[in-house]
Amino acid sequence: MRRPSTANPADLDATAAAASIRRGEITSEELVGACLARIAEREPEIQAWAHLDPAYALEQARAADAATKAGRSTGLLHGVPVGIKDIIDTADFPTECGSPVFAGRRPQSDAPSVAALRAAGAVIMGKTVTTELALLAPSRTRNPRNRAHTPGGSSAGSAAAIGAHMIPAATGSQTAGSIIRPAAFCGIYGFKPTIGLIPRAGVLAQSHTLDTVGTLGRSLDDVALLADVMAGFDADDAMSYQHNGPSMMDASHQTAATPPRFAFVRTPAWDGADVDMRALFEGLVAELGDSASEIALPMAGDLIAWQRVVQLAENAHYYGPLYKKAPELLSDGLKQRLEVGLAIGAQDYLDAMTGREPAYREVLQSLEGFDAILTPAAAGPAPASLATTGDPVFDGLWTYLGMPAVTLPLLKTGGLPVGVQLVAPRRADGALVCAARWLEARVGVVSEA
């Protein structure tokens, strides 16, 4: 049996791990065992897991190895451990949504996205910590890069577990910046696809017009591969659509006739962002030369405001009954948020909803001649505080528009990673990852400010 190039299988990304298992270099049991050993080593300080069953993980791994030995067909993630954000239903683990409101809740079936992962051969390692009801209240999870800094949220456990090399990949969700921000803070890759690409059934709903299921991993291939596996159509979801093009992995490896061009967008949040982060981005744009040009989006301030209105109002719709039924089980911050949402008037909500499509068309016009928007993933590196998850202000406007976004760990300052976010038109997910791959190869890791 050949061995993988890395000394510890836990340090393989998901794509490389799947390939190593297919080639017989490692077994799933070896891989899962290495990940469990890493969890045992780092979980006490990171606290990324809401539910974990090592014996069950090894049982799944042995079953995967038995299937390989028997010559049965295997999926794209055969034997690879994946973490599931604890707002996504799993039949074999509780789904408690980071809240005592749902303590002990055990779904009867997997969410379609989880079922798709299992069908592809993934080992469902456990449930990763989410913030309270996938909102802004900090969780117990710590940033693996520096435990005094926030890991972000709401997909805190998924990002931290990958950043600590406990698992190679995990699922997440985003309603404002809940994939992109924690991925950036923890120095990994995060992918929020076009809204509706991955089914939302079996996922805690907080905003039916914004909620998006996505992926986190240690490489672009990882986030594209998981998205390919989980993509599907849900006839009961108005946001869902049939994805009939090439897989994201195939599209992202296509060689373009000319290098991609990036539209650098500061947004109104730029002036309040970290000074060193701003210097890094200005240096990045300068280094890209003719491949990047700054553009203005005059409507960006409206987009930021409208996303907030929609999310707050729809939070109040979905979580308002919990507030009335058991307010003592909600944090003070969440109760205050719901009170703000309940006070939003119908006219303000309708203005925010009807403004979306005209604004999207205006953004598309501004993007003519460009392949993707280049913009920060967050206002700076992870804040040195455990009382915040950071501000999603650089992410929410793209989520509001339903556009796919990816963050790359290309920058760093003060020893902490800073994410570079790329955003593309709806349903151009494969082209987005392709542009991101070019940027990663072109730039590498930029020096600290």
C-alpha positions as CSV (number, residue, x, y, z in Angstrom):
1,M,0.0,0.0,0.0
2,R,1.3,3.4,-1.0
3,R,1.3,6.3,1.4
4,P,0.1,9.8,0.9
5,S,2.6,12.6,0.6
6,T,1.6,14.2,3.8
7,A,2.8,12.6,7.1
8,N,-0.5,12.9,8.8
9,P,-3.7,12.0,6.9
10,A,-5.6,14.6,9.0
11,D,-3.7,17.3,7.1
12,L,-5.1,16.2,3.7
13,D,-7.8,18.4,2.1
14,A,-11.0,16.6,1.2
15,T,-10.2,16.3,-2.5
16,A,-6.7,14.8,-1.9
17,A,-8.1,12.5,0.8
18,A,-10.7,11.1,-1.5
19,A,-8.1,10.6,-4.2
20,S,-5.7,8.9,-1.7
21,I,-8.5,6.5,-0.6
22,R,-9.4,5.7,-4.2
23,R,-5.7,4.9,-5.0
24,G,-5.4,2.7,-1.9
25,E,-2.8,5.0,-0.3
26,I,-4.8,5.2,2.9
27,T,-8.0,3.7,4.2
28,S,-11.0,5.7,5.4
29,E,-10.4,4.2,8.9
30,E,-6.9,5.6,8.9
31,L,-8.1,9.0,7.8
32,V,-11.0,9.2,10.3
33,G,-8.8,7.9,13.0
34,A,-6.2,10.6,12.3
35,C,-8.9,13.3,12.4
36,L,-10.3,11.9,15.7
37,A,-6.8,12.1,17.2
38,R,-6.5,15.7,16.1
39,I,-9.9,16.4,17.6
40,A,-8.9,14.8,20.9
41,E,-5.8,17.1,20.8
42,R,-7.4,20.4,19.9
43,E,-11.1,20.2,20.8
44,P,-10.6,21.1,24.4
45,E,-9.2,24.5,23.4
46,I,-11.2,25.1,20.2
47,Q,-14.7,23.7,21.1
48,A,-15.8,23.3,17.5
49,W,-18.2,20.4,18.0
50,A,-21.8,20.3,19.2
51,H,-22.2,16.6,18.7
52,L,-19.5,14.0,18.1
53,D,-19.5,10.2,18.2
54,P,-16.0,8.7,17.6
55,A,-17.2,5.1,17.6
56,Y,-19.9,5.9,15.0
57,A,-17.4,7.8,12.8
58,L,-15.1,4.8,12.8
59,E,-18.0,2.5,12.1
60,Q,-18.9,4.5,9.0
61,A,-15.2,4.5,7.9
62,R,-14.9,0.7,8.3
63,A,-18.1,0.3,6.2
64,A,-16.6,2.5,3.5
65,D,-13.4,0.4,3.5
66,A,-15.4,-2.8,3.3
67,A,-17.3,-1.4,0.3
68,T,-13.9,-0.6,-1.3
69,K,-12.6,-4.1,-0.7
70,A,-15.8,-5.6,-2.1
71,G,-15.4,-3.7,-5.3
72,R,-18.7,-1.8,-4.9
73,S,-19.0,1.6,-6.6
74,T,-17.9,4.5,-4.6
75,G,-18.8,8.2,-4.6
76,L,-16.8,11.3,-5.0
77,L,-16.3,11.7,-1.2
78,H,-16.0,8.0,-0.4
79,G,-14.6,7.6,3.1
80,V,-14.0,11.3,3.6
81,P,-15.1,12.9,7.0
82,V,-17.4,15.9,6.7
83,G,-18.8,18.1,9.5
84,I,-22.4,19.3,9.4
85,K,-23.4,22.7,10.7
86,D,-25.8,22.1,13.6
87,I,-28.8,23.8,11.9
88,I,-28.9,21.1,9.2
89,D,-31.0,18.0,10.0
90,T,-29.2,14.7,10.5
91,A,-31.1,11.4,11.3
92,D,-28.2,10.1,13.5
93,F,-27.3,13.2,15.4
94,P,-29.3,15.8,17.3
95,T,-29.9,19.1,15.5
96,E,-30.1,21.8,18.3
97,C,-29.4,25.0,16.3
98,G,-27.2,26.4,19.0
99,S,-30.2,27.1,21.3
100,P,-31.8,25.6,24.3
101,V,-35.1,26.0,22.5
102,F,-34.1,23.0,20.4
103,A,-32.3,21.0,23.1
104,G,-32.7,17.3,22.5
105,R,-34.3,17.7,19.1
106,R,-33.7,14.6,17.0
107,P,-34.8,14.8,13.3
108,Q,-36.3,11.7,11.8
109,S,-34.5,12.1,8.5
110,D,-31.4,13.8,6.9
111,A,-31.7,17.1,5.1
112,P,-31.4,16.5,1.3
113,S,-27.9,18.1,1.4
114,V,-26.8,15.6,4.0
115,A,-28.4,12.7,2.2
116,A,-26.4,13.7,-0.9
117,L,-23.2,13.7,1.1
118,R,-23.9,10.2,2.4
119,A,-24.8,9.0,-1.2
120,A,-21.4,10.3,-2.3
121,G,-19.7,8.2,0.4
122,A,-18.9,10.9,3.0
123,V,-18.4,9.9,6.6
124,I,-20.7,12.2,8.6
125,M,-18.3,13.1,11.4
126,G,-20.7,15.0,13.6
127,K,-22.4,18.4,14.1
128,T,-20.3,21.6,14.2
129,V,-21.2,24.4,16.6
130,T,-23.4,27.2,15.3
131,T,-24.2,30.5,17.0
132,E,-27.6,30.9,18.5
133,L,-30.1,30.2,15.8
134,A,-27.4,31.0,13.2
135,L,-27.4,34.7,14.2
136,L,-24.8,37.0,15.8
137,A,-24.6,35.9,19.4
138,P,-21.1,34.4,19.9
139,S,-20.7,30.7,20.4
140,R,-18.2,28.9,22.6
141,T,-16.0,28.1,19.7
142,R,-12.5,29.7,19.5
143,N,-10.4,30.7,16.5
144,P,-7.7,28.1,15.8
145,R,-5.3,30.8,14.6
146,N,-5.5,32.7,17.9
147,R,-7.9,31.6,20.7
148,A,-8.3,35.1,22.0
149,H,-9.9,36.1,18.7
150,T,-13.4,35.3,17.4
151,P,-13.8,32.5,14.8
152,G,-16.7,34.5,13.4
153,G,-20.2,33.2,12.9
154,S,-22.6,31.7,12.4
155,S,-20.7,28.8,10.9
156,A,-18.1,29.0,13.7
157,G,-17.6,25.3,14.4
158,S,-17.3,24.4,10.7
159,A,-14.6,27.0,10.0
160,A,-12.7,26.4,13.2
161,A,-12.7,22.6,12.9
162,I,-11.3,22.9,9.3
163,G,-8.8,25.6,10.4
164,A,-7.6,23.3,13.2
165,H,-7.3,20.4,10.7
166,M,-9.8,18.3,12.7
167,I,-11.7,17.6,9.4
168,P,-11.0,18.6,5.8
169,A,-14.5,20.0,4.9
170,A,-17.9,21.0,6.3
171,T,-21.2,22.5,5.5
172,G,-22.3,26.0,6.4
173,S,-25.1,28.5,5.7
174,Q,-25.2,32.2,5.1
175,T,-27.9,34.8,5.5
176,A,-25.6,37.8,5.7
177,G,-21.9,36.7,6.1
178,S,-22.1,33.4,8.0
179,I,-19.8,31.4,5.6
180,I,-17.5,34.0,4.1
181,R,-16.6,35.8,7.4
182,P,-15.7,32.8,9.6
183,A,-13.8,31.2,6.7
184,A,-11.8,34.4,6.3
185,F,-11.2,34.7,10.1
186,C,-10.0,31.1,10.3
187,G,-7.8,31.2,7.2
188,I,-9.7,28.7,5.1
189,Y,-11.9,28.7,2.0
190,G,-15.6,29.4,2.1
191,F,-18.1,29.2,-0.8
192,K,-21.6,30.7,-0.7
193,P,-23.1,29.6,-4.0
194,T,-26.0,31.2,-5.9
195,I,-29.0,31.1,-3.7
196,G,-31.0,28.0,-4.5
197,L,-28.2,25.8,-5.9
198,I,-28.1,23.6,-2.8
199,P,-31.5,22.5,-1.3
200,R,-32.6,24.2,1.9
201,A,-35.1,21.6,3.1
202,G,-34.2,20.3,6.5
203,V,-32.2,23.5,7.3
204,L,-33.3,26.0,10.0
205,A,-35.1,28.8,8.3
206,Q,-34.5,32.4,9.4
207,S,-35.0,34.2,6.0
208,H,-36.6,32.5,3.0
209,T,-35.2,35.1,0.6
210,L,-31.6,35.1,1.9
211,D,-30.8,31.7,3.5
212,T,-28.1,29.9,1.4
213,V,-26.4,26.6,2.1
214,G,-22.7,26.5,1.3
215,T,-19.4,24.8,1.9
216,L,-16.1,25.3,3.7
217,G,-12.8,23.5,3.1
218,R,-9.1,23.7,2.8
219,S,-8.9,24.3,-0.9
220,L,-11.0,25.6,-3.8
221,D,-11.4,22.0,-5.1
222,D,-12.9,21.1,-1.7
223,V,-15.6,23.8,-1.7
224,A,-16.5,23.1,-5.3
225,L,-16.6,19.4,-4.8
226,L,-18.9,19.5,-1.8
227,A,-21.2,22.0,-3.7
228,D,-21.3,19.7,-6.7
229,V,-22.3,16.8,-4.5
230,M,-25.0,18.7,-2.6
231,A,-26.5,20.7,-5.5
232,G,-30.1,19.7,-6.3
233,F,-33.5,20.9,-7.2
234,D,-36.3,21.3,-4.7
235,A,-39.7,21.9,-6.3
236,D,-41.1,23.2,-3.0
237,D,-38.6,26.0,-2.8
238,A,-39.2,29.0,-5.0
239,M,-35.5,29.9,-4.8
240,S,-34.3,26.5,-6.0
241,Y,-33.4,26.0,-9.7
242,Q,-32.2,23.2,-12.0
243,H,-28.4,23.3,-12.4
244,N,-27.9,21.8,-15.9
245,G,-24.4,23.1,-16.7
246,P,-21.0,21.4,-16.1
247,S,-20.0,20.5,-12.6
248,M,-18.3,23.3,-10.6
249,M,-15.2,21.2,-10.5
250,D,-15.1,20.8,-14.3
251,A,-16.0,24.5,-14.9
252,S,-13.5,25.7,-12.4
253,H,-10.6,23.8,-14.1
254,Q,-11.4,25.2,-17.6
255,T,-8.7,27.4,-19.0
256,A,-10.0,30.7,-20.2
257,A,-8.7,32.2,-23.4
258,T,-7.7,35.4,-21.6
259,P,-7.0,36.0,-17.9
260,P,-10.0,37.1,-15.8
261,R,-10.6,40.7,-15.0
262,F,-11.6,41.8,-11.5
263,A,-13.7,44.8,-10.5
264,F,-12.4,46.1,-7.2
265,V,-15.3,47.4,-5.1
266,R,-14.6,49.1,-1.8
267,T,-18.3,49.6,-0.7
268,P,-19.4,52.2,1.9
269,A,-17.9,50.0,4.6
270,W,-14.4,50.7,3.4
271,D,-13.6,53.8,5.4
272,G,-14.4,52.0,8.7
273,A,-12.4,48.9,7.9
274,D,-9.0,48.0,9.4
275,V,-6.2,50.2,8.1
276,D,-3.8,47.4,7.5
277,M,-6.4,45.4,5.6
278,R,-7.1,48.4,3.4
279,A,-3.4,48.7,2.6
280,L,-3.2,45.0,1.7
281,F,-6.1,45.3,-0.7
282,E,-4.7,48.4,-2.4
283,G,-1.4,46.6,-2.8
284,L,-3.2,43.5,-4.2
285,V,-5.0,45.6,-6.8
286,A,-1.8,47.3,-7.7
287,E,0.0,44.0,-8.1
288,L,-2.8,42.7,-10.4
289,G,-2.2,45.6,-12.8
290,D,-4.4,45.5,-15.9
291,S,-6.3,42.5,-14.4
292,A,-8.1,44.7,-11.8
293,S,-9.8,48.0,-12.0
294,E,-11.7,49.9,-9.3
295,I,-15.4,50.5,-10.0
296,A,-18.0,52.3,-8.0
297,L,-21.4,50.9,-7.1
298,P,-23.5,53.9,-6.1
299,M,-26.3,51.7,-4.9
300,A,-24.1,49.7,-2.5
301,G,-25.2,51.6,0.6
302,D,-28.9,50.8,-0.3
303,L,-28.0,47.1,-0.7
304,I,-26.4,47.0,2.7
305,A,-29.5,48.7,4.3
306,W,-32.0,46.6,2.4
307,Q,-30.3,43.3,3.3
308,R,-30.5,44.3,7.0
309,V,-34.2,45.2,6.7
310,V,-35.1,41.9,4.9
311,Q,-33.1,39.8,7.4
312,L,-34.5,41.5,10.5
313,A,-38.1,41.4,9.3
314,E,-37.9,37.7,8.2
315,N,-36.0,36.8,11.5
316,A,-39.0,38.2,13.3
317,H,-41.4,36.2,11.2
318,Y,-39.6,32.9,11.8
319,Y,-38.3,33.4,15.3
320,G,-41.1,35.6,16.6
321,P,-43.2,32.6,17.8
322,L,-40.1,31.4,19.8
323,Y,-39.9,34.8,21.4
324,K,-43.5,34.7,22.5
325,K,-43.4,31.1,23.6
326,A,-40.1,30.9,25.5
327,P,-38.4,34.3,25.8
328,E,-36.3,33.0,28.7
329,L,-34.6,30.6,26.4
330,L,-33.3,33.4,24.1
331,S,-30.3,35.6,24.6
332,D,-30.9,39.3,25.4
333,G,-29.2,40.2,22.1
334,L,-31.5,37.9,20.1
335,K,-34.6,39.3,21.9
336,Q,-33.5,42.9,21.1
337,R,-32.9,41.9,17.4
338,L,-36.4,40.4,17.2
339,E,-38.0,43.5,18.7
340,V,-36.3,45.6,16.0
341,G,-37.5,43.2,13.3
342,L,-41.1,43.2,14.7
343,A,-41.1,47.0,14.5
344,I,-40.2,47.1,10.8
345,G,-43.1,48.5,8.7
346,A,-44.6,46.8,5.7
347,Q,-43.5,49.7,3.4
348,D,-39.9,49.4,4.4
349,Y,-39.9,45.7,3.9
350,L,-41.6,46.0,0.5
351,D,-39.1,48.7,-0.6
352,A,-36.3,46.4,0.3
353,M,-37.8,43.4,-1.5
354,T,-38.8,45.3,-4.7
355,G,-35.4,47.0,-4.9
356,R,-33.5,43.8,-5.3
357,E,-34.0,42.9,-9.0
358,P,-33.5,46.5,-10.3
359,A,-30.3,46.7,-8.1
360,Y,-29.1,43.4,-9.4
361,R,-29.5,44.5,-13.0
362,E,-27.6,47.7,-12.2
363,V,-24.7,45.6,-10.7
364,L,-24.6,43.4,-13.8
365,Q,-24.3,46.5,-16.0
366,S,-21.4,47.8,-13.8
367,L,-19.7,44.4,-14.2
368,E,-19.7,44.4,-18.0
369,G,-16.2,43.5,-19.1
370,F,-15.3,41.9,-15.7
371,D,-15.4,38.3,-14.6
372,A,-15.8,38.9,-10.8
373,I,-16.0,41.5,-8.1
374,L,-12.9,41.7,-5.8
375,T,-13.7,43.0,-2.3
376,P,-12.8,42.2,1.3
377,A,-14.4,39.2,3.0
378,A,-14.6,41.1,6.3
379,A,-13.6,44.5,7.7
380,G,-10.2,43.1,8.8
381,P,-8.8,40.0,10.5
382,A,-10.7,38.3,13.3
383,P,-11.4,40.8,16.1
384,A,-9.5,40.3,19.3
385,S,-12.7,39.6,21.2
386,L,-14.9,36.6,22.1
387,A,-17.9,38.9,22.7
388,T,-18.4,39.5,18.9
389,T,-18.5,37.4,15.8
390,G,-17.4,40.3,13.6
391,D,-19.4,42.5,11.2
392,P,-20.9,40.9,8.0
393,V,-21.1,44.3,6.3
394,F,-18.8,43.3,3.4
395,D,-20.9,40.1,2.7
396,G,-24.6,40.9,3.3
397,L,-25.1,42.9,0.2
398,W,-24.0,40.1,-2.1
399,T,-26.1,37.6,-0.1
400,Y,-29.1,40.0,-0.6
401,L,-28.5,39.9,-4.3
402,G,-28.3,36.1,-4.4
403,M,-24.8,36.2,-6.0
404,P,-22.2,33.5,-5.5
405,A,-19.2,34.4,-3.4
406,V,-15.9,32.7,-2.4
407,T,-13.2,33.7,0.0
408,L,-9.6,32.9,-0.3
409,P,-7.0,33.0,2.5
410,L,-4.5,35.0,0.5
411,L,-3.7,37.9,2.8
412,K,-2.6,38.2,6.4
413,T,-1.8,41.0,8.9
414,G,-0.6,40.8,12.5
415,G,-0.2,37.0,12.1
416,L,-3.9,36.6,11.3
417,P,-5.5,35.7,7.9
418,V,-7.5,38.2,5.9
419,G,-9.9,36.8,3.3
420,V,-10.1,38.0,-0.3
421,Q,-13.7,37.7,-1.5
422,L,-14.7,37.3,-5.1
423,V,-18.3,37.7,-6.2
424,A,-19.9,36.7,-9.6
425,P,-23.3,36.9,-11.3
426,R,-25.9,34.5,-10.3
427,R,-25.5,30.9,-11.6
428,A,-21.9,31.6,-12.7
429,D,-20.6,29.6,-9.7
430,G,-18.1,27.5,-11.8
431,A,-16.7,30.5,-13.5
432,L,-16.3,32.2,-10.1
433,V,-14.2,29.3,-8.8
434,C,-12.2,29.3,-12.0
435,A,-11.4,33.0,-11.6
436,A,-10.5,32.4,-7.9
437,R,-8.2,29.6,-9.0
438,W,-6.4,32.0,-11.4
439,L,-6.1,34.6,-8.7
440,E,-4.7,32.1,-6.2
441,A,-2.1,31.0,-8.7
442,R,-1.2,34.5,-9.7
443,V,-0.9,36.0,-6.3
444,G,-0.1,33.3,-3.7
445,V,0.1,34.6,-0.1
446,V,0.7,38.3,0.1
447,S,3.1,39.6,2.8
448,E,1.7,41.1,5.9
449,A,1.0,44.9,6.1
